[in-house]
Amino acid sequence: MAKAQGPRHQTFYMGQHEVTLGQFMTFLRHAGYKIDAERDGKPMTGYGKNGEIIESTAFRPWAPGWK
């Protein structure tokens, strides 16, 4: 019988506290934050409207229509 293994991945935290989409949008406006695609022009990977994986410099996970 195979030996039991631990979890496949560990929890990864981006920040100390959860934030709402509204709080994140406020941060974007006030801090003038730019995502990588805005800074270097390279495409980002995300999911399209039908769940397909896409690469785009226009990808914004928080924008309406993106999943």
N, C-alpha and C positions, 0 to 999 in steps of 0.2 A: 504494500500500500504506500502511496506517495506521502511524503512528509508535508504537513500543512504549511502554507506560505503566508507571509504578511500581506498587507494591502499592495496593490499594483502601483499606487502613487501616494504621495503625501499631500496634505492640504497646503495650498499656496495662497497666501494673503497678499493683496496688493497694498492695502492700507490698514491703519489701525481701526477705523470705523467704517461701517457701511454708509453709503450716500445714496440719495435718491437721484433720479434722472434730472429733476429740477435743480438740485444742488450742483450736480456736475455741469449742467448747462450754464449756471451762474458762474462757476469757476472758469469755464471756457471763455465767457464774455469778459470777465474782470481781469483774468490773468493773461489774456491774449495767447493762450496755449495753442500750439500747432502740433498736429499729429505728424508722424514720420512722412506720410505721403505729401503733406503740405510743405514740409521742410526740404525733403530731398527729391520729390517728384517720382519716387519709386512706388509701384502699386502695392496695396495691402491685400491680404486674403480675407475673405468673409463669405457669407452665405447670401445668395440671391433670393428673390421673392418666392421662388419655387423650391428652395432648399439646396440648390446647386452651389458648389464651391466656385467662387469667382475671384479674380484679381482685378483691382481697380484703384486708380488714384482718387476716385470719387467716393469710395466706401467710407461710410460713417455709421458705425453700429448703433448710434443713438438717433439717427435720422428716421423720420417716418418711412415705412416701406421696407426697411432692412430688418432682418431677423438675426 
